[in-house]
Amino acid sequence: MVSLRIKRVYDPPSQSDGLRVLVDRLWPRGLKKEDAKIDLWMKNIAPSPDLRRWFAHDPSRWEEFAKRYEEEIVNTPEFRELRKICSNQDVTLLFASRNREMNNAVVLRVLLSMNRK
């Protein structure tokens, strides 16, 4: 069975990561591309700039953020592509946020897990 993990992009890569997919629109601060060990950068699966600014990592907005983010991406070609990728190989979704529990990769993992065949 294939695995789907999330990990902060600044954490060291491991062999168990499988395909490493960055799911942020912006490149992580202070990280050189050659050091990132990123296999795929899916900028367009990240929250829209307006949604990202509205959320502003405010924990009181987390549930509403997750709902709005799901509405933004669930019917997009990027989400369908990522779902297909995750269906046949180990994948680690990478994010830059300091908050490991409230970020778009957490929402994506839930959505992709719900949509697995």
Helices and strands as residue ranges (DSSP letters): E 4-8, G 15-17, E 19-22, H 33-36, E 40-41, G 43-45, H 49-55, G 59-61, H 62-73, H 77-87, E 91-95, H 104-114
